[in-house]
Each structure stands twice: as C-alpha cells, then as structure tokens.
Amino acid sequence: MSNVKTYKIRQYINGKLTSFIKVSCTYEDYKALKSLIFFPKDGEIVDYECIFYKFYIFDDTSKKKKFFSFFTSSDISTKHISKVLSKRMYDGIKVDYIGFFLVDWRIPKNYIRQGRQLEEKTSKALISQGYEVINHYEKSTDDEGIDIIANKGDITLLVQCKNWNIPQITQKELKEFLGSCYLFLYKHKEYRKKKIRRLFVTKDLDYSSSAKKLLSEYYPFIECFTISQLKKGIDNLLLSK
C-alpha cells in the first residue's frame, strides 16, 4: 500500500493545543478522520458547546487497538463517528469496532466567563497580599501558558488558573503548565534570579491519581491550590503535596 503516509493532526481551541493525532493511513482515510474533528476559524474564541470524544478502535480480533481523542461539534454522535470510520485502516488496524470510554464532557457556553472569573479572583487575592500583578488575560498578550505573573521582593509567582468543567485535572494539564513555565523563564531572563513559585490554581476540581503522583514527584517544584486556599494568604501556605 504505497499510498499510505503518516499524517499529523493538531487541534487548537482558544489558543491551546487540545488534541494531537499521529496516524499512518491513506489520504482518503485521513480526510475521513479529519472531517470529524472540530477546527475553529483563526482567532475564533470558542464559548459554545462542543464535545470531547475519547475512544479506541479495534480490529475483528480485538487484539489490536488504537486510541483517539478530540473535540467535535455537538451535533456529531458516536453513531456517526462509527459510520465514518468503519472498515477504514489506521496504523494497520482495520476498524471493525469502536469502544467509547469517556464521552461527552463539554466546553460549556460560559467557559470563557468562568475562566476569567477565577483569574480575576486569583489576581485580587494576590494584590491584597502585597503582590504586584501582571494579568496576561487582560492584556490579550501571548501569555505562553501563564495567566498571571505576581512579584513581591525577590519572589515571582507564575500562575495558571483552571476553571473548566472537566471530570479531573490530569497529569497532562500539569505537565503542560510546567513546560509553559520553563519556556517563559527561558525567554524572560530577567526572572531567573528570582525565587520562582509555580502555582496551579483551581476552583474545587479533583486531581486524577496520575496527577497526584506527578505532584508528589515534583514537590515542591509545582504547587496546587484552590482559590479558597489562596485567599488565606499565599506566603503562609505550606507547599501542597
């Protein structure tokens, strides 16, 4: 099958990489898979409903399987996905069965507002504690994954706020934040002599077991707080394990 090639599909929503698929298949099968994926227009802010699908494809022996995940339009069903992908070949797997394991967590219509609310509360809490705050979310700048920078004396806080309606914070979100902090400090040399604290702030979301394991391994390199904890005084808080 000389027409089989390796294709990469990256999906960005609101400036964030939300899914990445690398697969070997024909161009026709690549186009079929890509047709299911939601791609916002350049510069479009998504604050309406779309669905995150996570599933495995199986061959007829159920021994070979491959994982896919992506956001799609809210009007695309699991039945439609199965119909589009059935009998196609991906990484040498002929799609005979599709198993959906985590289906239907949505970007709510007030997604943008919810995120901004947590960032505003975090910013106000830090200002009340004597920090000089730079809000990237207000300035519409390229924040490189950092929502807030807060300075006081020789301390700099790099803060990311998560207020999504997702089941759990996973290792993926935490690793992306750590990567963003690394890139930010690499680019902004003026912060390198500062005492850096990396704060991941949520409203009340749970952490997956893998996320908790990562937090334990990287303690005290990354700190996770709820907004209620943050308001009590960041300088007096013990680093979260």
ABEGO torsion letter per residue (X at the ends): XAABBBBBBBBBBGGBBABBBBBBBBAAAAAAAAAABBBBBBGBBBABBBBBBBBBBBBAAGABBBBBBBBBBAABBAAAAAAAABGBBBGGBBBABBBBABBGBBBBAAAAAAAAAAAAAAAAAAAAAGBBBBBAAAAGBBAGGBABBBBBEABBBBBBBBABBBABBBAAAAAAAAAAAAAAAAABAAAAABBBBBBBBBAABBBBAAAAAAAAAAOAABBBBBAAAAAAEAAABBBBX
